[in-house]
Structures are given as C-alpha cells and as structure tokens.
Amino acid sequence: MFTDTEQTTEVRGQKSEVRDPNSEGAEAPSTTPRGNSARRFTISGDVIARAVAELPDREREAIKWLAGYCTAKNLSHREVAASLKKTNGEPYHPDSLYQAFTGRREAQQLAPLAEAIETLRKQVEENLVRLETEFIETAIARKIFALCDKARRRRKIALLYGESQIGKTTTFVVYKERHNHGETVYVRMPTRASLGAFLVELALVLNVSTQLKGVQLRRALLNCFDERMLLLVDEAHEGSVAALNFAREIHDRRKCGVVFAGTNVLRQALTTGAEARNFRQLVLRGLPPLLLPSTPPARDLAAFARAYDLGPAGEEEISARIAYVDDAGRDRTQTVTLAPAELQRQVVGRDGLGRWCAVLQEARDLAREKRRPLTWGGVIAAWHSFDRLSRVEEEEAS
C-alpha cells in the first residue's frame, strides 16, 4: 500500500535558515528532481505539494501557481525571483523563494510574497489574453470547458470522446493556461503507453525525478495532487489499462477531478472492448460522458470565419487565379473555381478542423504579405497549396 504523507523535508516553521542548494557552500536537501537534466526548476513537485498543503488558500494558490509557471516556462527559482518585487521595489532573494517552495516559512511570513506573486500572475495573464489570438472559443470549446469545470468542482472523473482534429487538445491547453498553472495539470498520453511510459510523462510535467522507480515514483506523483486540483489526460486512447487505472488511482486517493479525452477508440475500449471489465471502476466513477460531433457544427465554422474577418462561407462559386511553380520548376497559373461553403465542408470533413485552421492561417499570412484584406479567393489559393502538397505526399507514398 502507498502512504500519501511520507516526509522527505523538514517541517514547516523550522527556525534555522535554509539556503538555496545552488548557493555557494549550501548543502542540498533531497528536493531536486534528478534525472530531468534539461529542467532549470529543480524543486520536486511532491515537495512543493507537501509544503503548501496546510497553507491558507491565498498563499497556497500563489506558491503553486508560481511553481507551475516556473515549470511551464523552464525558469529556475533564482531567475523568477528577480521578477518578484517587495513593497520597496527590491527583488526577492532566491533563498527566500526556495524556503517558501520547501515549507520553511509560516503563513504570515508568506503574505507579502503572495502579494508579489499575484502581481506577477496578473501581468502574465494580461499578456496571455493579448497572445491568445489564435484560439477561437466555439460552442464545442465551451462544452469542453464546462465539462472540465464540473469535474474540478465535483471532484469527479469525466470522459470526453471526439475524433482527431476536432479541437480537444487545443481546448485542453487553453483551459490549463486559464486555470492556474499549479492547479490544473495537463498530460498527453504517449503513443501506446505502458504504465511506465505514462509515469515518466507525468513526472516530467510535475517536475518529479524520473530516476525514481516503482513504488517511490508512484508515491511521489500521488503526493503532487490534492482535492483542489484537476488532471487532464489527453490522447487517453493511447494508454494501457494500467496507465489509465493509475490516473483513476490519483482520483481515488487524492479526491481530485480527472478528465480523460480520447477518440472513439477510447469509448469502445471502455464500454465494449476486450478490456472493458478492467475499466469498469473508471467508468462507474465518471460523470455523464461528453460525445463531440464528428465535424464542427455550422455555427462553430462561422465563428472561425468571423475571427479571420471573413463573411459567411457562401454556396456561390467564386474563382481564384493561382500562380505556382510546378515540379519541373516552371511558373504556372491556374484558375480554381469553388464555392467557399463546399471547400469548407470538404476540408473539415476529410482532413479535420486542424487542417482548416491551417488553411485560414496561411491565407491570412499571404494576405498580410501582399497588404491586402483576406478574401475567400485568398482562402481558395491557400487551400490549393495544401492540396498540391497532399497529392505529392500521396504519390510519394504509393
């Protein structure tokens, strides 16, 4: 049996001064996630989870957000300390930040630091709003957001089924960015993932040492979660029974919400597949599943058109004159005549929403290069480039 409270750091409130292990002459306690050599943030996720477990909500949320921010941006605590300002305008010392991350400060001592973190967080989130121009909030995205909110609020397992290129991954990533780096954990299931592969992937996300093995690694990962958190497992159809059941175990032991997203392969595996009996406990703990449509509804496609300053995709054919270079290096021109609505249905139905977004983005970039407004004729021209490439790829594969 695993124990959820094994202590590897000193108790909160210790009087002696604890120094950053990267400081000269400092002796490092066992807080570093060894094995994650590319990571600059070297305080293990389970250590931080224990350090903040008993703090008031404000201080706990601030420190967990900062830890998540450092992990996501690959910043060391020494680097981020320079961005945290005291009331007198001076930056925080890295040792002070290290002590906060590892539980060497009482709650009342952390109040000024929490305020400084909140200021940084506000700046980061304002920048996120400005940078989040490529995400278009559609009806499907709002349904996914609502499912995630419900799983978090009710501390339940939720199942999300939808075909590839329908927007699941993009929406998950945006949800994570909008809902506190430290409280929402997003992990993408590796291809054909065994339990071990999933544990390593989760350890990298949570900044837990990948040198830990077996029970120690499982315990460290479990200790990163609490009942306030939400785990988003993307590409869940790629996971083995053991991998998915470990995510369920996180829910069972730590009482947090978990959302599994996958294609209809996942739906079949959980309900009628050969291993359905092994997934019974996972399904029984779930909220009503959300089944996404195979193609986006018309109102979502209209939202994408509006976001690119295009009118509705009409049924009337229009012509676009396209210049390109053929395989022999000769300049060519071609007139392509299509109805925008038919093109939209064709691309979304055959290749998915992701390809349609790529076509729209390419058309917008070409229009900007020419300093012209984007038109449906420009979209047809951009699609022609993708279509020619697809045909070349198919010919090479045959």
HURA-V183543 format. One record per residue. N is the residue number from 1. RES is the residue in one small letter. SS is DSSP state (H for helix, E for strand, - for the rest). NEAR is the number of other C-alpha atoms within 10 Angstrom. D_FIRST is the distance of its C-alpha to the first C-alpha in whole Angstrom. Layout:
n=N res=RES ss=SS near=NEAR d_first=D_FIRST
n=N res=RES ss=SS near=NEAR d_first=D_FIRST
This chain:
n=1 res=m ss=- near=5 d_first=0
n=2 res=f ss=- near=12 d_first=4
n=3 res=t ss=- near=11 d_first=7
n=4 res=d ss=- near=16 d_first=10
n=5 res=t ss=- near=11 d_first=12
n=6 res=e ss=- near=11 d_first=12
n=7 res=q ss=- near=10 d_first=16
n=8 res=t ss=- near=12 d_first=18
n=9 res=t ss=- near=15 d_first=22
n=10 res=e ss=- near=12 d_first=24
n=11 res=v ss=- near=13 d_first=24
n=12 res=r ss=- near=18 d_first=26
n=13 res=g ss=- near=11 d_first=30
n=14 res=q ss=- near=12 d_first=30
n=15 res=k ss=- near=8 d_first=34
n=16 res=s ss=- near=7 d_first=34
n=17 res=e ss=- near=9 d_first=35
n=18 res=v ss=- near=17 d_first=33
n=19 res=r ss=- near=19 d_first=34
n=20 res=d ss=- near=20 d_first=34
n=21 res=p ss=- near=17 d_first=32
n=22 res=n ss=- near=13 d_first=35
n=23 res=s ss=- near=12 d_first=38
n=24 res=e ss=- near=8 d_first=40
n=25 res=g ss=- near=9 d_first=39
n=26 res=a ss=- near=11 d_first=35
n=27 res=e ss=- near=12 d_first=32
n=28 res=a ss=- near=13 d_first=29
n=29 res=p ss=- near=14 d_first=26
n=30 res=s ss=- near=13 d_first=23
n=31 res=t ss=- near=20 d_first=23
n=32 res=t ss=- near=18 d_first=25
n=33 res=p ss=- near=24 d_first=23
n=34 res=r ss=- near=17 d_first=25
n=35 res=g ss=- near=13 d_first=26
n=36 res=n ss=- near=17 d_first=27
n=37 res=s ss=- near=10 d_first=30
n=38 res=a ss=- near=8 d_first=32
n=39 res=r ss=- near=19 d_first=31
n=40 res=r ss=- near=17 d_first=33
n=41 res=f ss=- near=25 d_first=30
n=42 res=t ss=- near=24 d_first=28
n=43 res=i ss=- near=24 d_first=26
n=44 res=s ss=- near=24 d_first=22
n=45 res=g ss=H near=31 d_first=21
n=46 res=d ss=H near=25 d_first=18
n=47 res=v ss=H near=24 d_first=20
n=48 res=i ss=H near=21 d_first=23
n=49 res=a ss=H near=24 d_first=20
n=50 res=r ss=H near=25 d_first=19
n=51 res=a ss=H near=24 d_first=23
n=52 res=v ss=H near=23 d_first=24
n=53 res=a ss=- near=14 d_first=22
n=54 res=e ss=- near=13 d_first=24
n=55 res=l ss=- near=17 d_first=27
n=56 res=p ss=- near=12 d_first=30
n=57 res=d ss=H near=10 d_first=30
n=58 res=r ss=H near=14 d_first=33
n=59 res=e ss=H near=24 d_first=32
n=60 res=r ss=H near=20 d_first=28
n=61 res=e ss=H near=21 d_first=30
n=62 res=a ss=H near=24 d_first=32
n=63 res=i ss=H near=25 d_first=30
n=64 res=k ss=H near=21 d_first=27
n=65 res=w ss=H near=21 d_first=30
n=66 res=l ss=H near=22 d_first=32
n=67 res=a ss=H near=26 d_first=29
n=68 res=g ss=H near=23 d_first=29
n=69 res=y ss=H near=20 d_first=33
n=70 res=c ss=H near=21 d_first=32
n=71 res=t ss=H near=24 d_first=30
n=72 res=a ss=H near=17 d_first=32
n=73 res=k ss=H near=12 d_first=35
n=74 res=n ss=- near=15 d_first=34
n=75 res=l ss=- near=17 d_first=35
n=76 res=s ss=- near=17 d_first=34
n=77 res=h ss=H near=24 d_first=34
n=78 res=r ss=H near=20 d_first=37
n=79 res=e ss=H near=14 d_first=39
n=80 res=v ss=H near=21 d_first=38
n=81 res=a ss=H near=19 d_first=39
n=82 res=a ss=- near=13 d_first=42
n=83 res=s ss=- near=15 d_first=42
n=84 res=l ss=- near=22 d_first=41
n=85 res=k ss=E near=19 d_first=44
n=86 res=k ss=- near=14 d_first=45
n=87 res=t ss=- near=11 d_first=47
n=88 res=n ss=- near=6 d_first=50
n=89 res=g ss=- near=8 d_first=49
n=90 res=e ss=- near=11 d_first=48
n=91 res=p ss=E near=15 d_first=44
n=92 res=y ss=- near=18 d_first=41
n=93 res=h ss=- near=16 d_first=40
n=94 res=p ss=H near=20 d_first=37
n=95 res=d ss=H near=19 d_first=36
n=96 res=s ss=H near=20 d_first=36
n=97 res=l ss=H near=22 d_first=34
n=98 res=y ss=H near=20 d_first=32
n=99 res=q ss=H near=17 d_first=31
n=100 res=a ss=H near=22 d_first=30
n=101 res=f ss=H near=25 d_first=28
n=102 res=t ss=- near=24 d_first=26
n=103 res=g ss=- near=24 d_first=26
n=104 res=r ss=- near=23 d_first=29
n=105 res=r ss=- near=21 d_first=31
n=106 res=e ss=- near=13 d_first=32
n=107 res=a ss=H near=19 d_first=32
n=108 res=q ss=H near=11 d_first=36
n=109 res=q ss=H near=12 d_first=36
n=110 res=l ss=H near=20 d_first=35
n=111 res=a ss=H near=15 d_first=37
n=112 res=p ss=H near=14 d_first=40
n=113 res=l ss=H near=22 d_first=38
n=114 res=a ss=H near=20 d_first=36
n=115 res=e ss=H near=18 d_first=40
n=116 res=a ss=H near=19 d_first=40
n=117 res=i ss=H near=23 d_first=37
n=118 res=e ss=H near=20 d_first=39
n=119 res=t ss=H near=14 d_first=42
n=120 res=l ss=H near=17 d_first=41
n=121 res=r ss=H near=18 d_first=38
n=122 res=k ss=H near=11 d_first=42
n=123 res=q ss=H near=11 d_first=44
n=124 res=v ss=H near=12 d_first=41
n=125 res=e ss=H near=14 d_first=41
n=126 res=e ss=H near=11 d_first=45
n=127 res=n ss=H near=11 d_first=45
n=128 res=l ss=H near=14 d_first=42
n=129 res=v ss=H near=10 d_first=44
n=130 res=r ss=H near=8 d_first=47
n=131 res=l ss=H near=10 d_first=46
n=132 res=e ss=- near=10 d_first=44
n=133 res=t ss=- near=9 d_first=47
n=134 res=e ss=- near=11 d_first=46
n=135 res=f ss=- near=13 d_first=44
n=136 res=i ss=- near=15 d_first=45
n=137 res=e ss=- near=15 d_first=44
n=138 res=t ss=- near=19 d_first=44
n=139 res=a ss=H near=15 d_first=44
n=140 res=i ss=H near=19 d_first=41
n=141 res=a ss=H near=21 d_first=39
n=142 res=r ss=H near=12 d_first=40
n=143 res=k ss=H near=14 d_first=38
n=144 res=i ss=H near=22 d_first=35
n=145 res=f ss=H near=17 d_first=35
n=146 res=a ss=H near=12 d_first=35
n=147 res=l ss=H near=21 d_first=32
n=148 res=c ss=H near=28 d_first=30
n=149 res=d ss=H near=16 d_first=31
n=150 res=k ss=H near=17 d_first=30
n=151 res=a ss=H near=23 d_first=27
n=152 res=r ss=H near=24 d_first=26
n=153 res=r ss=H near=15 d_first=28
n=154 res=r ss=H near=15 d_first=26
n=155 res=r ss=- near=22 d_first=23
n=156 res=k ss=- near=21 d_first=23
n=157 res=i ss=E near=31 d_first=22
n=158 res=a ss=E near=24 d_first=26
n=159 res=l ss=E near=24 d_first=27
n=160 res=l ss=E near=23 d_first=31
n=161 res=y ss=E near=23 d_first=33
n=162 res=g ss=- near=21 d_first=36
n=163 res=e ss=- near=17 d_first=38
n=164 res=s ss=- near=18 d_first=38
n=165 res=q ss=- near=19 d_first=40
n=166 res=i ss=- near=21 d_first=40
n=167 res=g ss=- near=19 d_first=39
n=168 res=k ss=H near=22 d_first=35
n=169 res=t ss=H near=19 d_first=34
n=170 res=t ss=H near=14 d_first=37
n=171 res=t ss=H near=21 d_first=36
n=172 res=f ss=H near=24 d_first=32
n=173 res=v ss=H near=16 d_first=33
n=174 res=v ss=H near=16 d_first=36
n=175 res=y ss=H near=19 d_first=34
n=176 res=k ss=H near=19 d_first=31
n=177 res=e ss=H near=18 d_first=34
n=178 res=r ss=H near=13 d_first=36
n=179 res=h ss=- near=14 d_first=32
n=180 res=n ss=- near=20 d_first=31
n=181 res=h ss=- near=22 d_first=30
n=182 res=g ss=- near=28 d_first=27
n=183 res=e ss=- near=20 d_first=26
n=184 res=t ss=E near=25 d_first=26
n=185 res=v ss=E near=23 d_first=25
n=186 res=y ss=E near=22 d_first=26
n=187 res=v ss=E near=20 d_first=25
n=188 res=r ss=E near=18 d_first=27
n=189 res=m ss=- near=26 d_first=25
n=190 res=p ss=- near=17 d_first=27
n=191 res=t ss=- near=14 d_first=29
n=192 res=r ss=- near=13 d_first=27
n=193 res=a ss=E near=20 d_first=24
n=194 res=s ss=- near=17 d_first=21
n=195 res=l ss=H near=18 d_first=17
n=196 res=g ss=H near=15 d_first=18
n=197 res=a ss=H near=17 d_first=22
n=198 res=f ss=H near=24 d_first=20
n=199 res=l ss=H near=23 d_first=18
n=200 res=v ss=H near=21 d_first=21
n=201 res=e ss=H near=19 d_first=23
n=202 res=l ss=H near=21 d_first=20
n=203 res=a ss=H near=26 d_first=20
n=204 res=l ss=H near=19 d_first=24
n=205 res=v ss=H near=17 d_first=24
n=206 res=l ss=H near=25 d_first=22
n=207 res=n ss=- near=28 d_first=24
n=208 res=v ss=- near=29 d_first=20
n=209 res=s ss=- near=25 d_first=21
n=210 res=t ss=- near=18 d_first=21
n=211 res=q ss=- near=13 d_first=21
n=212 res=l ss=- near=17 d_first=17
n=213 res=k ss=- near=14 d_first=15
n=214 res=g ss=H near=9 d_first=12
n=215 res=v ss=H near=12 d_first=9
n=216 res=q ss=H near=12 d_first=11
n=217 res=l ss=H near=19 d_first=13
n=218 res=r ss=H near=18 d_first=11
n=219 res=r ss=H near=19 d_first=10
n=220 res=a ss=H near=26 d_first=14
n=221 res=l ss=H near=23 d_first=15
n=222 res=l ss=H near=23 d_first=12
n=223 res=n ss=- near=22 d_first=14
n=224 res=c ss=- near=24 d_first=17
n=225 res=f ss=- near=28 d_first=17
n=226 res=d ss=- near=19 d_first=18
n=227 res=e ss=- near=16 d_first=20
n=228 res=r ss=- near=16 d_first=23
n=229 res=m ss=- near=22 d_first=23
n=230 res=l ss=E near=29 d_first=24
n=231 res=l ss=E near=24 d_first=22
n=232 res=l ss=E near=25 d_first=25
n=233 res=v ss=E near=24 d_first=24
n=234 res=d ss=E near=23 d_first=28
n=235 res=e ss=- near=21 d_first=29
n=236 res=a ss=H near=27 d_first=26
n=237 res=h ss=H near=26 d_first=28
n=238 res=e ss=H near=20 d_first=27
n=239 res=g ss=E near=24 d_first=23
n=240 res=s ss=- near=19 d_first=22
n=241 res=v ss=H near=18 d_first=20
n=242 res=a ss=H near=16 d_first=16
n=243 res=a ss=H near=20 d_first=18
n=244 res=l ss=H near=22 d_first=19
n=245 res=n ss=H near=17 d_first=16
n=246 res=f ss=H near=17 d_first=14
n=247 res=a ss=H near=23 d_first=16
n=248 res=r ss=H near=25 d_first=16
n=249 res=e ss=H near=14 d_first=12
n=250 res=i ss=H near=21 d_first=14
n=251 res=h ss=H near=25 d_first=16
n=252 res=d ss=H near=16 d_first=13
n=253 res=r ss=H near=16 d_first=11
n=254 res=r ss=H near=19 d_first=14
n=255 res=k ss=- near=21 d_first=17
n=256 res=c ss=- near=23 d_first=19
n=257 res=g ss=E near=29 d_first=22
n=258 res=v ss=E near=26 d_first=22
n=259 res=v ss=E near=29 d_first=25
n=260 res=f ss=E near=24 d_first=25
n=261 res=a ss=E near=26 d_first=29
n=262 res=g ss=E near=24 d_first=30
n=263 res=t ss=- near=21 d_first=33
n=264 res=n ss=H near=18 d_first=34
n=265 res=v ss=H near=15 d_first=32
n=266 res=l ss=H near=21 d_first=29
n=267 res=r ss=H near=20 d_first=30
n=268 res=q ss=H near=14 d_first=31
n=269 res=a ss=H near=17 d_first=28
n=270 res=l ss=H near=20 d_first=26
n=271 res=t ss=H near=14 d_first=29
n=272 res=t ss=- near=10 d_first=31
n=273 res=g ss=- near=14 d_first=29
n=274 res=a ss=- near=10 d_first=28
n=275 res=e ss=- near=14 d_first=24
n=276 res=a ss=H near=17 d_first=25
n=277 res=r ss=H near=14 d_first=23
n=278 res=n ss=H near=15 d_first=20
n=279 res=f ss=H near=18 d_first=21
n=280 res=r ss=H near=12 d_first=22
n=281 res=q ss=H near=12 d_first=19
n=282 res=l ss=H near=21 d_first=20
n=283 res=v ss=H near=19 d_first=23
n=284 res=l ss=H near=10 d_first=23
n=285 res=r ss=- near=14 d_first=21
n=286 res=g ss=E near=18 d_first=24
n=287 res=l ss=- near=17 d_first=28
n=288 res=p ss=- near=13 d_first=31
n=289 res=p ss=- near=16 d_first=31
n=290 res=l ss=E near=15 d_first=34
n=291 res=l ss=E near=14 d_first=36
n=292 res=l ss=- near=19 d_first=38
n=293 res=p ss=- near=12 d_first=42
n=294 res=s ss=- near=16 d_first=42
n=295 res=t ss=- near=19 d_first=45
n=296 res=p ss=- near=20 d_first=45
n=297 res=p ss=- near=12 d_first=48
n=298 res=a ss=H near=9 d_first=51
n=299 res=r ss=H near=12 d_first=51
n=300 res=d ss=H near=17 d_first=48
n=301 res=l ss=H near=23 d_first=50
n=302 res=a ss=H near=15 d_first=53
n=303 res=a ss=H near=18 d_first=51
n=304 res=f ss=H near=20 d_first=50
n=305 res=a ss=H near=17 d_first=54
n=306 res=r ss=H near=13 d_first=55
n=307 res=a ss=H near=16 d_first=52
n=308 res=y ss=- near=16 d_first=55
n=309 res=d ss=- near=13 d_first=58
n=310 res=l ss=- near=17 d_first=59
n=311 res=g ss=- near=13 d_first=60
n=312 res=p ss=- near=15 d_first=59
n=313 res=a ss=- near=17 d_first=59
n=314 res=g ss=- near=14 d_first=62
n=315 res=e ss=- near=12 d_first=63
n=316 res=e ss=- near=10 d_first=66
n=317 res=e ss=E near=13 d_first=67
n=318 res=i ss=E near=14 d_first=67
n=319 res=s ss=E near=15 d_first=68
n=320 res=a ss=E near=17 d_first=67
n=321 res=r ss=E near=13 d_first=69
n=322 res=i ss=E near=17 d_first=66
n=323 res=a ss=E near=12 d_first=67
n=324 res=y ss=E near=14 d_first=65
n=325 res=v ss=E near=10 d_first=66
n=326 res=d ss=- near=11 d_first=65
n=327 res=d ss=- near=8 d_first=64
n=328 res=a ss=- near=6 d_first=67
n=329 res=g ss=- near=8 d_first=67
n=330 res=r ss=- near=8 d_first=70
n=331 res=d ss=E near=10 d_first=70
n=332 res=r ss=E near=10 d_first=70
n=333 res=t ss=E near=11 d_first=70
n=334 res=q ss=E near=12 d_first=69
n=335 res=t ss=E near=11 d_first=69
n=336 res=v ss=E near=15 d_first=66
n=337 res=t ss=E near=13 d_first=67
n=338 res=l ss=E near=17 d_first=64
n=339 res=a ss=E near=17 d_first=63
n=340 res=p ss=H near=20 d_first=60
n=341 res=a ss=H near=16 d_first=58
n=342 res=e ss=H near=15 d_first=58
n=343 res=l ss=H near=19 d_first=57
n=344 res=q ss=H near=19 d_first=54
n=345 res=r ss=H near=18 d_first=53
n=346 res=q ss=H near=13 d_first=54
n=347 res=v ss=H near=18 d_first=51
n=348 res=v ss=H near=21 d_first=49
n=349 res=g ss=H near=14 d_first=49
n=350 res=r ss=H near=11 d_first=49
n=351 res=d ss=H near=13 d_first=47
n=352 res=g ss=- near=20 d_first=45
n=353 res=l ss=H near=20 d_first=45
n=354 res=g ss=H near=15 d_first=44
n=355 res=r ss=H near=16 d_first=47
n=356 res=w ss=H near=23 d_first=49
n=357 res=c ss=H near=18 d_first=48
n=358 res=a ss=H near=14 d_first=49
n=359 res=v ss=H near=23 d_first=52
n=360 res=l ss=H near=23 d_first=53
n=361 res=q ss=H near=16 d_first=52
n=362 res=e ss=H near=19 d_first=54
n=363 res=a ss=H near=23 d_first=57
n=364 res=r ss=H near=21 d_first=56
n=365 res=d ss=H near=14 d_first=56
n=366 res=l ss=H near=18 d_first=59
n=367 res=a ss=H near=17 d_first=61
n=368 res=r ss=H near=12 d_first=60
n=369 res=e ss=H near=9 d_first=62
n=370 res=k ss=- near=10 d_first=65
n=371 res=r ss=- near=9 d_first=65
n=372 res=r ss=- near=11 d_first=65
n=373 res=p ss=- near=13 d_first=64
n=374 res=l ss=- near=19 d_first=61
n=375 res=t ss=- near=16 d_first=62
n=376 res=w ss=H near=23 d_first=61
n=377 res=g ss=H near=20 d_first=64
n=378 res=g ss=H near=23 d_first=62
n=379 res=v ss=H near=24 d_first=59
n=380 res=i ss=H near=25 d_first=60
n=381 res=a ss=H near=25 d_first=61
n=382 res=a ss=H near=22 d_first=58
n=383 res=w ss=H near=22 d_first=56
n=384 res=h ss=H near=18 d_first=59
n=385 res=s ss=H near=14 d_first=58
n=386 res=f ss=H near=15 d_first=54
n=387 res=d ss=H near=14 d_first=56
n=388 res=r ss=H near=12 d_first=58
n=389 res=l ss=H near=12 d_first=55
n=390 res=s ss=H near=12 d_first=53
n=391 res=r ss=H near=11 d_first=56
n=392 res=v ss=H near=12 d_first=56
n=393 res=e ss=H near=11 d_first=52
n=394 res=e ss=H near=10 d_first=53
n=395 res=e ss=H near=9 d_first=56
n=396 res=e ss=H near=8 d_first=54
n=397 res=a ss=H near=7 d_first=51
n=398 res=s ss=- near=5 d_first=54
